[in-house]
Protein backbone atom coordinates (compact mmCIF):
# COMPACT_ATOMS: atom_id res chain seq x y z
CA UNK A 1 0.00 0.00 0.00
CA UNK A 2 1.17 3.52 -0.70
CA UNK A 3 1.67 6.61 1.42
CA UNK A 4 -1.88 6.65 2.84
CA UNK A 5 -3.56 9.40 4.88
CA UNK A 6 -7.10 9.76 6.14
CA UNK A 7 -9.16 12.76 5.07
CA UNK A 8 -12.22 14.00 6.93
CA UNK A 9 -14.78 16.55 5.79
CA UNK A 10 -15.21 19.32 8.33
CA UNK A 11 -18.37 21.39 8.06
CA UNK A 12 -21.69 21.22 6.31
CA UNK A 13 -23.93 18.31 5.38
CA UNK A 14 -21.08 15.81 5.01
CA UNK A 15 -19.24 16.60 8.25
CA UNK A 16 -17.43 13.53 9.50
CA UNK A 17 -17.19 11.74 6.13
CA UNK A 18 -13.82 9.98 6.06
CA UNK A 19 -11.88 8.40 3.24
CA UNK A 20 -8.24 7.71 2.39
CA UNK A 21 -5.87 9.34 -0.06
CA UNK A 22 -2.61 7.92 -1.35
CA UNK A 23 -0.12 10.79 -1.17
CA UNK A 24 2.00 9.12 -3.85
CA UNK A 25 -0.78 10.05 -6.31
CA UNK A 26 -1.15 13.74 -5.52
CA UNK A 27 0.68 16.93 -6.45
CA UNK A 28 -1.35 19.58 -4.63
CA UNK A 29 -3.86 20.28 -1.91
CA UNK A 30 -6.52 20.49 -4.61
CA UNK A 31 -5.72 16.91 -5.65
CA UNK A 32 -6.47 15.80 -2.08
CA UNK A 33 -9.77 17.70 -2.10
CA UNK A 34 -10.69 16.29 -5.51
CA UNK A 35 -10.03 12.68 -4.46
CA UNK A 36 -11.95 13.14 -1.21
CA UNK A 37 -14.99 14.56 -3.01
CA UNK A 38 -14.80 11.99 -5.83
CA UNK A 39 -14.81 9.21 -3.21
CA UNK A 40 -17.80 10.79 -1.44
CA UNK A 41 -19.73 11.12 -4.71
CA UNK A 42 -18.90 7.54 -5.63
CA UNK A 43 -20.20 6.25 -2.26
CA UNK A 44 -23.39 8.30 -2.57
CA UNK A 45 -24.01 7.04 -6.11
CA UNK A 46 -23.33 3.45 -4.99
CA UNK A 47 -26.21 3.69 -2.53
CA UNK A 48 -28.39 5.42 -5.15
CA UNK A 49 -28.29 8.89 -3.63
CA UNK A 50 -27.68 10.46 -7.03
CA UNK A 51 -29.40 13.78 -6.33
CA UNK A 52 -27.34 14.25 -3.18
CA UNK A 53 -24.18 13.37 -5.08
CA UNK A 54 -25.02 15.84 -7.84
CA UNK A 55 -25.60 18.60 -5.27
CA UNK A 56 -21.99 18.65 -4.09
CA UNK A 57 -20.23 21.81 -5.20
CA UNK A 58 -16.49 21.07 -5.37
CA UNK A 59 -15.68 24.79 -5.37
CA UNK A 60 -16.54 25.20 -1.69
CA UNK A 61 -14.13 22.53 -0.39
CA UNK A 62 -10.56 23.37 0.54
CA UNK A 63 -7.72 22.62 2.94
CA UNK A 64 -6.47 25.52 5.03
CA UNK A 65 -5.06 23.91 8.17
CA UNK A 66 -2.00 22.39 6.46
CA UNK A 67 0.21 23.03 3.50
CA UNK A 68 1.31 20.40 1.01
CA UNK A 69 4.80 20.10 2.51
CA UNK A 70 3.46 19.39 5.99
CA UNK A 71 1.08 16.78 4.64
CA UNK A 72 3.73 15.01 2.57
CA UNK A 73 6.01 14.55 5.60
CA UNK A 74 3.23 13.86 8.11
CA UNK A 75 2.95 10.70 10.18
CA UNK A 76 0.64 7.94 8.87
CA UNK A 77 -1.98 8.65 11.56
CA UNK A 78 -2.28 12.31 10.50
CA UNK A 79 -5.82 13.35 9.46
CA UNK A 80 -6.27 15.90 6.67
CA UNK A 81 -9.37 18.03 7.20
CA UNK A 82 -11.24 19.14 4.10
CA UNK A 83 -13.25 22.21 5.02
CA UNK A 84 -16.32 23.83 3.45
CA UNK A 85 -17.43 26.25 6.14
CA UNK A 86 -15.20 29.28 5.67
Backbone as ProteinMPNN parsed JSONL, in Angstrom:
{"seq_chain_A": "XXXXXXXXXXXXXXXXXXXXXXXXXXXXXXXXXXXXXXXXXXXXXXXXXXXXXXXXXXXXXXXXXXXXXXXXXXXXXXXXXXXXXX", "coords_chain_A": {"N_chain_A": [[0.842, -1.169, 0.0], [0.372, 2.32, -0.536], [1.477, 5.608, 0.375], [-0.462, 6.404, 2.59], [-3.086, 8.532, 3.807], [-5.653, 9.627, 6.025], [-8.583, 11.423, 5.181], [-10.928, 13.875, 6.241], [-14.092, 15.304, 6.11], [-14.925, 18.519, 7.151], [-17.398, 20.335, 8.333], [-20.618, 21.438, 7.256], [-23.123, 19.53, 5.431], [-21.885, 17.035, 5.022], [-20.169, 16.599, 7.126], [-17.77, 14.84, 8.952], [-17.482, 12.738, 7.173], [-15.24, 10.301, 6.118], [-12.369, 9.258, 4.311], [-9.703, 7.708, 2.418], [-6.544, 8.803, 1.115], [-3.994, 8.354, -1.204], [-0.916, 9.592, -0.892], [1.135, 9.363, -2.698], [-0.012, 9.733, -5.107], [-0.703, 12.354, -5.529], [-0.317, 15.884, -6.228], [-0.905, 18.317, -5.224], [-2.738, 20.362, -2.843], [-5.29, 20.665, -3.831], [-5.614, 18.337, -5.328], [-5.932, 16.477, -3.268], [-8.355, 17.334, -2.147], [-10.007, 16.947, -4.396], [-9.905, 14.121, -4.739], [-11.003, 13.276, -2.315], [-13.642, 14.311, -2.502], [-14.484, 13.067, -4.879], [-14.472, 10.395, -3.997], [-16.493, 10.538, -2.039], [-18.72, 11.228, -3.647], [-18.825, 8.947, -5.243], [-19.459, 6.96, -3.318], [-21.994, 7.885, -2.493], [-23.422, 7.654, -4.912], [-23.251, 4.891, -5.239], [-24.994, 3.97, -3.295], [-27.304, 4.808, -4.376], [-27.982, 7.527, -4.045], [-28.209, 9.705, -5.9], [-29.109, 12.352, -6.473], [-28.241, 13.737, -4.201], [-25.502, 13.347, -4.459], [-25.06, 14.76, -6.844], [-25.489, 17.3, -5.935], [-23.267, 18.26, -4.691], [-20.934, 20.773, -4.465], [-17.921, 21.228, -5.651], [-16.332, 23.489, -5.555], [-16.507, 24.717, -3.064], [-15.006, 23.361, -1.225], [-11.963, 22.963, 0.569], [-8.542, 22.967, 1.782], [-7.161, 24.306, 4.591], [-5.772, 24.131, 6.912], [-3.317, 22.973, 6.76], [-0.261, 22.81, 4.859], [0.965, 21.661, 1.667], [3.55, 20.605, 1.936], [3.783, 20.01, 4.705], [1.839, 18.012, 4.883], [2.865, 16.027, 3.179], [5.083, 15.117, 4.613], [3.989, 14.178, 6.894], [3.007, 12.082, 9.699], [1.763, 8.681, 9.463], [-0.722, 8.464, 10.843], [-1.852, 10.94, 10.708], [-4.543, 13.189, 10.146], [-6.172, 14.674, 7.478], [-7.988, 17.532, 7.162], [-10.759, 18.46, 5.298], [-12.298, 21.261, 4.455], [-15.421, 23.095, 4.349], [-16.635, 25.317, 5.345], [-15.857, 27.977, 5.503]], "CA_chain_A": [[0.0, 0.0, 0.0], [1.166, 3.523, -0.697], [1.669, 6.607, 1.416], [-1.883, 6.649, 2.839], [-3.556, 9.402, 4.876], [-7.102, 9.759, 6.136], [-9.158, 12.757, 5.066], [-12.217, 13.999, 6.926], [-14.78, 16.555, 5.792], [-15.209, 19.318, 8.334], [-18.367, 21.388, 8.057], [-21.692, 21.215, 6.308], [-23.926, 18.314, 5.384], [-21.077, 15.815, 5.007], [-19.241, 16.601, 8.252], [-17.427, 13.532, 9.495], [-17.191, 11.744, 6.131], [-13.817, 9.977, 6.057], [-11.876, 8.398, 3.242], [-8.243, 7.712, 2.389], [-5.875, 9.341, -0.061], [-2.61, 7.918, -1.354], [-0.121, 10.794, -1.173], [2.0, 9.118, -3.846], [-0.781, 10.052, -6.314], [-1.152, 13.744, -5.517], [0.682, 16.931, -6.448], [-1.349, 19.575, -4.632], [-3.861, 20.284, -1.912], [-6.518, 20.495, -4.615], [-5.719, 16.911, -5.652], [-6.47, 15.8, -2.081], [-9.767, 17.705, -2.095], [-10.694, 16.287, -5.515], [-10.025, 12.683, -4.457], [-11.952, 13.14, -1.209], [-14.993, 14.561, -3.01], [-14.8, 11.986, -5.827], [-14.811, 9.209, -3.206], [-17.804, 10.786, -1.442], [-19.725, 11.117, -4.706], [-18.902, 7.538, -5.628], [-20.2, 6.25, -2.261], [-23.39, 8.299, -2.57], [-24.007, 7.038, -6.105], [-23.326, 3.453, -4.99], [-26.209, 3.69, -2.529], [-28.392, 5.421, -5.145], [-28.291, 8.891, -3.627], [-27.676, 10.46, -7.031], [-29.402, 13.78, -6.334], [-27.336, 14.254, -3.176], [-24.175, 13.367, -5.083], [-25.022, 15.841, -7.836], [-25.604, 18.597, -5.269], [-21.985, 18.645, -4.093], [-20.225, 21.814, -5.203], [-16.495, 21.072, -5.369], [-15.681, 24.787, -5.375], [-16.542, 25.199, -1.686], [-14.131, 22.532, -0.391], [-10.556, 23.372, 0.541], [-7.719, 22.616, 2.936], [-6.471, 25.516, 5.028], [-5.064, 23.91, 8.175], [-2.002, 22.394, 6.464], [0.214, 23.032, 3.501], [1.307, 20.397, 1.006], [4.801, 20.102, 2.514], [3.463, 19.387, 5.994], [1.083, 16.78, 4.64], [3.734, 15.009, 2.57], [6.01, 14.547, 5.597], [3.232, 13.861, 8.109], [2.954, 10.703, 10.181], [0.639, 7.94, 8.867], [-1.98, 8.654, 11.556], [-2.281, 12.311, 10.499], [-5.815, 13.348, 9.457], [-6.266, 15.897, 6.671], [-9.372, 18.034, 7.204], [-11.24, 19.145, 4.101], [-13.255, 22.213, 5.022], [-16.318, 23.827, 3.446], [-17.432, 26.253, 6.136], [-15.205, 29.282, 5.666]], "C_chain_A": [[0.889, 1.235, 0.0], [1.3, 4.35, 0.561], [0.289, 7.164, 1.797], [-2.108, 7.615, 3.999], [-5.076, 9.425, 4.844], [-7.472, 11.21, 5.891], [-10.525, 12.736, 5.737], [-12.828, 15.339, 6.538], [-15.201, 17.23, 7.091], [-16.153, 20.451, 7.945], [-19.406, 20.974, 7.038], [-22.344, 19.854, 6.415], [-23.109, 17.04, 5.523], [-20.009, 15.778, 6.102], [-19.025, 15.188, 8.767], [-17.176, 12.469, 8.453], [-15.683, 11.548, 6.056], [-13.523, 9.061, 4.879], [-10.351, 8.422, 3.307], [-7.739, 8.232, 1.061], [-4.447, 8.816, -0.052], [-1.779, 9.121, -1.774], [0.848, 10.603, -2.33], [1.314, 9.495, -5.159], [-1.267, 11.492, -6.358], [0.027, 14.696, -5.73], [0.331, 18.233, -5.731], [-2.443, 19.326, -3.603], [-5.164, 20.045, -2.666], [-6.703, 19.044, -5.04], [-6.33, 16.13, -4.485], [-7.967, 16.081, -1.954], [-10.535, 16.949, -3.173], [-10.917, 14.805, -5.242], [-11.044, 12.45, -3.346], [-13.386, 13.285, -1.706], [-15.401, 13.503, -4.023], [-15.194, 10.712, -5.087], [-16.19, 9.355, -2.568], [-18.903, 10.622, -2.495], [-19.917, 9.666, -5.139], [-19.706, 6.734, -4.608], [-21.679, 6.6, -2.304], [-24.084, 7.673, -3.777], [-24.181, 5.538, -5.92], [-24.588, 3.085, -4.208], [-27.419, 4.45, -3.106], [-28.87, 6.767, -4.615], [-27.731, 9.864, -4.665], [-27.919, 11.962, -6.913], [-28.476, 14.426, -5.306], [-25.915, 14.365, -3.723], [-24.039, 14.539, -6.047], [-25.056, 17.219, -7.195], [-24.274, 19.098, -4.697], [-21.257, 19.623, -5.003], [-18.752, 21.775, -4.802], [-15.814, 22.398, -5.027], [-15.648, 25.257, -3.927], [-15.63, 24.416, -0.755], [-12.678, 22.95, -0.548], [-9.845, 22.845, 1.787], [-6.987, 23.883, 3.343], [-5.673, 25.305, 6.309], [-3.653, 23.357, 7.981], [-1.568, 22.822, 5.077], [0.693, 21.694, 2.935], [2.585, 19.787, 1.582], [4.577, 19.396, 3.832], [2.756, 18.055, 5.816], [1.996, 15.685, 4.115], [4.71, 14.382, 3.558], [5.312, 14.131, 6.889], [3.306, 12.373, 8.453], [1.726, 10.001, 9.601], [-0.706, 8.151, 9.562], [-2.555, 10.064, 11.394], [-3.598, 12.351, 9.705], [-5.823, 14.698, 8.747], [-7.724, 16.332, 6.666], [-9.675, 18.849, 5.961], [-12.441, 19.968, 4.542], [-14.196, 22.765, 3.942], [-17.116, 24.894, 4.191], [-16.775, 27.615, 6.339], [-15.834, 30.309, 4.74]], "O_chain_A": [[2.022, 1.196, 0.48], [1.239, 3.831, 1.676], [-0.081, 8.26, 1.377], [-1.435, 7.546, 5.027], [-5.7, 9.268, 3.795], [-6.773, 12.122, 6.333], [-11.189, 11.701, 5.791], [-12.175, 16.379, 6.623], [-15.751, 16.603, 7.995], [-15.741, 21.414, 7.298], [-19.114, 20.254, 6.083], [-22.132, 19.121, 7.381], [-23.594, 16.059, 6.087], [-19.052, 15.009, 6.011], [-19.976, 14.439, 8.988], [-16.7, 11.386, 8.794], [-14.933, 12.518, 5.943], [-14.33, 8.207, 4.512], [-9.777, 9.09, 4.166], [-8.401, 8.122, 0.029], [-3.774, 8.833, 0.979], [-1.923, 9.616, -2.892], [1.336, 11.585, -2.89], [1.964, 9.572, -6.202], [-2.154, 11.819, -7.146], [1.183, 14.37, -5.458], [1.157, 19.141, -5.637], [-2.996, 18.231, -3.507], [-6.035, 19.313, -2.198], [-7.834, 18.564, -5.108], [-7.145, 15.232, -4.692], [-8.753, 15.172, -1.685], [-11.59, 16.375, -2.901], [-12.007, 14.289, -5.489], [-11.856, 11.529, -3.43], [-14.248, 12.473, -1.368], [-16.556, 13.078, -4.029], [-16.132, 10.023, -5.488], [-16.971, 8.403, -2.556], [-19.903, 9.948, -2.25], [-21.041, 9.22, -5.371], [-20.544, 5.916, -4.989], [-22.529, 5.72, -2.169], [-25.22, 7.213, -3.667], [-25.163, 4.969, -6.399], [-25.177, 2.027, -4.428], [-28.408, 4.695, -2.416], [-30.05, 7.096, -4.732], [-26.902, 10.721, -4.359], [-27.032, 12.759, -7.22], [-27.986, 15.535, -5.518], [-25.218, 15.35, -3.48], [-23.017, 15.226, -6.059], [-24.693, 18.207, -7.834], [-24.182, 20.247, -4.265], [-20.998, 19.329, -6.17], [-18.388, 22.245, -3.724], [-14.829, 22.418, -4.29], [-14.837, 26.118, -3.586], [-15.496, 24.785, 0.411], [-12.219, 23.251, -1.65], [-10.477, 22.345, 2.718], [-6.27, 24.473, 2.535], [-4.968, 26.213, 6.748], [-2.88, 23.282, 8.936], [-2.394, 23.154, 4.227], [0.807, 20.711, 3.668], [2.682, 18.566, 1.701], [5.112, 18.311, 4.061], [3.047, 17.087, 6.52], [1.911, 14.54, 4.558], [5.125, 13.239, 3.371], [5.97, 13.772, 7.865], [3.623, 11.533, 7.611], [0.74, 10.664, 9.279], [-1.744, 8.026, 8.913], [-3.641, 10.345, 11.9], [-3.751, 11.636, 8.714], [-5.52, 15.73, 9.345], [-8.596, 15.588, 6.217], [-8.959, 19.789, 5.616], [-13.468, 19.426, 4.951], [-13.817, 22.887, 2.777], [-18.164, 25.326, 3.712], [-17.127, 28.33, 7.278], [-15.421, 31.469, 4.732]]}, "name": "protein", "num_of_chains": 1, "seq": "XXXXXXXXXXXXXXXXXXXXXXXXXXXXXXXXXXXXXXXXXXXXXXXXXXXXXXXXXXXXXXXXXXXXXXXXXXXXXXXXXXXXXX"}
